[in-house]
Amino acid sequence: MNVFIGYAFIFIIGSVLGWIIEVFFRRFFSSANPERKWLNPGLCTGPYLPLYGTGLVLLYLLSSLDKVEFTSVKAINLIIMFAIMSVSITATEFLFGFVPLKFNKVRLWDYSDRWGNVMGLICPKFSLVWTILGVGYYFLLHKHFVVIFEWAGQGNLAVVFAMGLFYGIMLIDVCVSMQLMSKLKKFAVENNIVVKYEEIKVNIRNFKEKQKEKYHFLFPFHSSRPLSEHLSDWKKSVEDIVNRRKSK
């Protein structure tokens, strides 16, 4: 059995399922989307979120800790395992948000208004969510993913071809996204600010709706207007909000 193919397949499942979860979360529950509009989440264009793919691979790997005897009490061993899952996924979330923030001055998400947040990238509320997901995965899904892992690892030619196609498309997508990120970084450096990725998406969508232009769900940055103008408008709107708060 090819272990690498097994993990690569689980990564794909996690990335796609995570994207679906985020689409519905942002549409119906996210406070950052009060108008309840459909938004394509994440940095990439396609229907996948590598953060969730990495998270699912971690859950699969860490579930093997149920065989480790940290203590003589099985229930405590499970609690320790779930705590490790929570810390690991929280650390992964922090890393995925920290890298673009540190090196590109682009904030992909913002928990700054959440209690106990760290740099607006992680917070206790979502660490609890990751813990619940870890518990749910272990008790409800892990045994099924063991079967999926073994099946994918057999190296079926059709499966390997489909996976190669998926990763090829995702690689191109990531390269295009990096080009966009470089433009955002240039604007951020020139104006000495941090660009909020999701807010720019919303700004472009609002502009297109006002102009009665077609909005492309999978291509949220596609616009007849230059990106620099959208960024300038977003910056001005942020400054206006700050000034209004100061005047109160």
N, C-alpha and C positions, 0 to 999 in steps of 0.2 A: 504493500500500500504506500502511495506517495503522500507523506504527511504534509508537505508543502502545498500540494493541490487542495488537500482537505481544509487547511487554514485559509487558503486564498478563497475557497468557495464560501466558507463561513463569513469571511470579510465582506464578500459581495452581498450576501443575505442581510447582514447587519447594516450595511451602508444603505441599501434600498429600503428596508423596513424603517430605519431611522429617519430617512427622508420623508416617508409617508407619515410617520408620527409627527414630525415637525410641521409638515404642511397643515395637518388638522389642528395641531396645538396652536399654531399661529393664527389660524382662521377663527377658532372658536374660544380660545382661552387666554392668549397672550395679551398682556396689558400694553405691549408695544404696538399693538394693532387694534386700536379702539374702533376703527371703522369696519372691522371684521371683513377684510378683503383677502382673497387668495394671493399668497405670496410664495415665491420660490425661495426656500431657505438655503442658507449656506453660501460658500464661496464659489462652488462649481455651478455650471449650467444644468448638467444632467441630473436625473433623479437618483442621486446617491449622496450620502454624507460620510466621508471617511472617518469622522470622529466616532460615529456609531458602529462602523465596521470594526474599528480598532477595539471599541468597547465590547462588542460581542465576542471577539477573539479572546479578549482578556477574561470574560466571564467563562468561556469554555475552558480555558487553561486553569483558572483559579478554582473551578468546580472540582478539580482533582484533589484539592486540599481536604475534601471530606474524608479522604483516606488517611490523613495525617492526624495523629493523636497529640494535639497540643496539651490536652489534659485527659484525665480519666473519665470525664463526663462528656458524652456525645453532644448534648445540647449546647454546652459551652464551646465545644469545638466548632459547631456550626455557626455560632454567633461570631467567633473569631474569624471564620472564613468569610462571612458576610461583611464584617468590618474591613477586612483586607480588600474585598471587592469594591466597597464604597470608596476607600482611600485611593485605590488604584485608578478607578474610573474618574474620580474627582481630579486626581493628578493629571490624567490624560486630557481632561477637559481644560484644565489650566494651561497645559503645554500647547494645545491647539489654539488657544486664544492668545497666549503670551507671545508666541513667535511673530505673528503678523503685527501685534501691537508694539513690540519692542523694535523690530527691524523695519517695519513698513509704516508705522504710526497709523495703523488701521485697526479699529475695534470691530470685531465680527459680531459680538453680542455685548450686552451691558447689564450687569446686575448691580450697578452702583446704588440703586434705590432699595436693595435687599439688605435685610439685617445680617451683620456678620460677614459681608462680602470681602473678598480679597482682590483688590485691583479691579473690581467689577467683573471678574472673570469666573469666580466660583463663589458659592454661598451655601450656608447650611441647608436651606430649603431644597436646593437641587441635589445636594449630597444625599439628603434623605430620599429624594426621588430615585437616585441611582441605587441606593440600598434596597428600596422596595422592588425595583426592577431586577436587582441581583437575586433577591429571595424568590421572586416570581419565576425568573429564568431557571433557577436551580430545581425548584419543585415541579414546575410545569413543563419546561421545555428541554432541559439538558439531555434527558434520555433520548429525545427525538433527534437532537443535534449530534449525538454520538453516532446514531445510525446514518445521518446525513453525511457526517464527516467520513465515515468508513466507505460509504457509497461513492462519494466524490473522489476519495483517495485511490479508488481502483483505476483511475485514469482513463475513463471512457472517452474515446476520441471526440465524440460530439460535445461532451461536457467541456473538455479541454479547449476545443475550438471556440465554443461560446464564451468561455472565461477569457481566452486570449482577445477576443473581439471586445469584450467588456472593458478589460484593462487598457486596451489600445485606445478606445474612445475616451476613457477617463484620463489617460495620460495627455491626450491632445487637449482635453477640457482643462486640465490643470495648467498646462502651458499657456493657454489663452487667458485663464484667470490670473496667472502671474503677470501677464502683460498689463491687464487691467489694474492689478495691485500696484504696479510700478507707476502708473499714472496717478493713482490716488496718493501714493507716497510723495510724488513730486509736488502735488498740490498741498499736502500736509506740511511738508518741509518748508515750502515757500511761505505759507501762512502761519507757521508755528502752531499748528493745531493737530488734534487727533480726529481722523475721519471716521464717522460711524457708518459702517457698511450698509446696515439694514435701513437706516434713515435715508440714505441716498437712493436706495431702491424705491422707497415710498415717495420721495420727492419726484422721481422720474415718473412714477405711476400717476401721481396727482397731476403733473404737467400734461401727460398724454390724455388724461380724462378731460381736462379743461379744453384741450385743443381738439377733442373728439377724435383722437388718433387711436388706432388699434394697439392694445397692450399685449405684449408677448409674454405669457407666463414664464416660459422657460428661458427667455432672454430679457430679463428685467432692465438691463442697461442699454438695450437697443432703443435709440431715439433719433428723431430728425434733428434734434438740437445737440450741439457739442457737449460732451461730458463736463468740460470746464465751466460752462454756464450753469449746469445743474449744480455743480459743486459750489459755485459762487452764491447761487440762490439759497442753497442749504446753509452755508456759512452765515449769510445775512439773517436767515430765519432764526438760527441759534442765537445770534447776537441780539436780535430783537427780544427773544424770550428772556435772555439774561438781563437786558436793560429794564424790561418790565418788572422783573422780580426785584431789581435794585431800587426801583422807584416806589415800590410799595412800602 
